[in-house]
Amino acid sequence: MLRFMLKTSREVKEKVPRVQRSHHPSYVMVLWGASHQGVISLHFCEKSVKTGAPVYQEDVLQGVVKPLNMTFFSGQKWVFQQDSASAHKAKTTQEWLRRNVPAFIRAEDWPSGSPDLSPLDYKLFWAVLEDTACRKHHNNLDSLKRSLVKAAAEIPLGTVHACCDSRVARESQGLC
């Protein structure tokens, strides 16, 4: 982390051009998946839609995750993993998963706040996707979305393999 001792906002602009200020910054929620097979296409959740259990089940699970059985995974065995967001832990979501995906990590088996178990959290998202897509300032959400899609498409399959393999290695060594 770099720190600067500056006297005026003009100095900030001159010395640290990446600093952007906004009282109401835009943001976007993104669903993204990775496995040893590769990464799935990014799915952007609609702006200003509260992603409670019913919306999550219909939009994300039914619309994106369930089709992966026959598209991305071509009927192979796979395990669905999600974080501990309340919509993910909801009883109705857990029941939907029992009925519709081959296997998943149940809410009660998921250690809360453990990004080490997710290749997306500890490597691909934070170290690769975000750094690449957010290198430049985006004036609007469409620009950010385009940059995210482009960055995700450019991640080499070897990087995805290494990321997934390191998770398996860390898990077998009891590091996560």
C-alpha positions as CSV (number, residue, x, y, z in Angstrom):
1,M,0.0,0.0,0.0
2,L,1.3,3.4,-0.9
3,R,0.7,6.4,1.3
4,F,1.2,10.0,0.4
5,M,1.3,13.1,2.6
6,L,-0.1,15.8,0.5
7,K,-1.3,19.3,1.4
8,T,-3.9,20.0,-1.3
9,S,-6.4,18.1,-3.4
10,R,-4.5,19.4,-6.5
11,E,-1.4,17.5,-5.3
12,V,-3.6,14.4,-5.0
13,K,-4.7,14.7,-8.6
14,E,-1.2,15.3,-9.8
15,K,0.5,12.5,-7.8
16,V,-2.3,9.9,-7.6
17,P,-4.3,10.0,-10.8
18,R,-6.3,6.9,-10.0
19,V,-8.1,8.4,-7.1
20,Q,-11.7,8.8,-8.0
21,R,-14.3,10.3,-5.7
22,S,-18.0,9.9,-5.8
23,H,-20.7,10.4,-3.2
24,H,-22.9,7.7,-4.7
25,P,-20.6,5.2,-6.6
26,S,-22.3,2.7,-9.0
27,Y,-21.8,-1.0,-8.4
28,V,-22.8,-4.2,-10.0
29,M,-23.4,-7.7,-8.6
30,V,-21.9,-10.4,-10.7
31,L,-22.3,-14.2,-10.7
32,W,-19.2,-16.0,-12.0
33,G,-18.2,-19.6,-11.8
34,A,-15.0,-21.5,-12.2
35,S,-13.9,-25.1,-12.3
36,H,-11.1,-27.1,-13.8
37,Q,-13.1,-27.0,-17.0
38,G,-12.8,-23.2,-17.2
39,V,-14.9,-20.3,-16.3
40,I,-18.6,-19.7,-17.1
41,S,-19.8,-16.4,-18.6
42,L,-20.4,-13.6,-16.2
43,H,-24.0,-13.0,-15.2
44,F,-24.9,-9.5,-14.0
45,C,-27.8,-9.2,-11.5
46,E,-30.3,-6.5,-12.3
47,K,-29.6,-3.2,-10.8
48,S,-31.8,-2.2,-7.8
49,V,-33.3,-5.7,-7.5
50,K,-33.1,-7.0,-4.0
51,T,-31.5,-10.4,-4.3
52,G,-33.5,-12.3,-1.7
53,A,-34.0,-16.0,-1.9
54,P,-36.9,-16.0,-4.4
55,V,-35.1,-13.8,-6.9
56,Y,-31.8,-15.7,-6.3
57,Q,-33.5,-19.0,-7.0
58,E,-35.3,-17.9,-10.1
59,D,-32.8,-15.6,-11.7
60,V,-29.5,-17.2,-10.7
61,L,-30.1,-20.8,-9.8
62,Q,-32.9,-21.6,-12.3
63,G,-31.6,-19.3,-15.0
64,V,-27.8,-19.8,-14.8
65,V,-26.8,-22.7,-12.5
66,K,-29.3,-25.4,-13.5
67,P,-28.5,-25.3,-17.2
68,L,-24.8,-25.8,-16.4
69,N,-25.6,-29.5,-15.8
70,M,-26.0,-30.1,-19.6
71,T,-24.0,-27.1,-21.0
72,F,-20.8,-26.4,-19.2
73,F,-20.5,-29.7,-17.5
74,S,-22.1,-31.9,-20.2
75,G,-23.7,-34.3,-17.6
76,Q,-20.4,-34.8,-15.7
77,K,-20.4,-34.8,-11.9
78,W,-19.8,-31.4,-10.3
79,V,-20.3,-29.7,-6.9
80,F,-21.9,-26.3,-6.6
81,Q,-20.4,-24.0,-4.0
82,Q,-21.7,-20.6,-2.9
83,D,-20.9,-18.3,-0.1
84,S,-22.9,-17.7,3.1
85,A,-25.2,-14.9,1.9
86,S,-28.6,-15.1,3.4
87,A,-30.3,-15.9,0.1
88,H,-27.9,-18.8,-0.3
89,K,-28.5,-20.2,3.2
90,A,-32.3,-19.9,3.0
91,K,-34.2,-23.2,3.6
92,T,-36.0,-22.8,0.3
93,T,-32.7,-22.3,-1.6
94,Q,-31.1,-25.3,0.1
95,E,-34.2,-27.4,-0.9
96,W,-34.0,-26.1,-4.5
97,L,-30.4,-27.1,-4.7
98,R,-31.2,-30.6,-3.3
99,R,-33.8,-31.1,-6.1
100,N,-31.9,-29.5,-9.0
101,V,-28.1,-29.8,-8.9
102,P,-26.0,-33.0,-8.8
103,A,-24.2,-32.0,-5.6
104,F,-23.7,-28.9,-3.5
105,I,-22.0,-27.8,-0.3
106,R,-24.8,-27.4,2.2
107,A,-25.1,-24.1,4.2
108,E,-24.4,-25.9,7.5
109,D,-21.1,-27.3,6.0
110,W,-19.8,-24.0,4.7
111,P,-17.4,-22.2,7.0
112,S,-18.6,-18.6,7.0
113,G,-16.1,-15.9,5.9
114,S,-13.6,-18.4,4.4
115,P,-12.6,-17.1,1.0
116,D,-9.7,-19.5,1.0
117,L,-12.0,-22.3,-0.2
118,S,-13.1,-20.4,-3.3
119,P,-10.8,-20.1,-6.3
120,L,-12.8,-17.2,-7.4
121,D,-12.3,-15.3,-4.2
122,Y,-8.7,-15.9,-3.4
123,K,-7.2,-15.9,-6.8
124,L,-9.2,-15.4,-10.0
125,F,-11.5,-12.6,-8.8
126,W,-9.3,-10.5,-6.6
127,A,-6.0,-11.1,-8.2
128,V,-6.8,-11.3,-11.8
129,L,-10.3,-10.2,-12.9
130,E,-10.7,-7.1,-10.7
131,D,-7.1,-5.9,-11.2
132,T,-7.5,-6.3,-15.0
133,A,-11.0,-4.8,-15.3
134,C,-10.5,-2.0,-12.9
135,R,-7.1,-0.7,-14.1
136,K,-8.9,2.2,-15.6
137,H,-11.7,4.4,-14.4
138,H,-15.1,3.6,-15.8
139,N,-17.6,6.4,-16.3
140,N,-20.6,4.1,-16.2
141,L,-21.7,0.6,-15.4
142,D,-21.8,-0.5,-19.0
143,S,-18.1,0.3,-19.4
144,L,-17.4,-1.6,-16.2
145,K,-19.4,-4.6,-17.4
146,R,-17.7,-4.7,-20.8
147,S,-14.3,-4.5,-19.1
148,L,-15.2,-7.4,-16.7
149,V,-16.5,-9.6,-19.5
150,K,-13.3,-8.9,-21.6
151,A,-11.0,-9.6,-18.6
152,A,-12.8,-12.8,-17.8
153,A,-12.6,-14.0,-21.4
154,E,-8.9,-13.3,-21.5
155,I,-8.0,-15.5,-18.4
156,P,-5.9,-18.4,-19.8
157,L,-7.2,-21.9,-19.0
158,G,-3.8,-22.6,-17.4
159,T,-4.4,-19.9,-14.8
160,V,-7.8,-21.5,-14.0
161,H,-6.2,-24.9,-13.7
162,A,-3.4,-23.6,-11.5
163,C,-6.0,-21.8,-9.3
164,C,-8.2,-24.9,-8.9
165,D,-5.2,-27.2,-8.3
166,S,-3.7,-24.9,-5.6
167,R,-7.1,-25.0,-3.7
168,V,-7.1,-28.8,-3.8
169,A,-3.4,-28.9,-2.6
170,R,-4.1,-26.4,0.2
171,E,-7.2,-28.4,1.2
172,S,-5.2,-31.7,1.3
173,Q,-2.6,-30.0,3.5
174,G,-5.2,-28.7,5.9
175,L,-4.6,-25.1,5.0
176,C,-8.2,-24.2,4.4
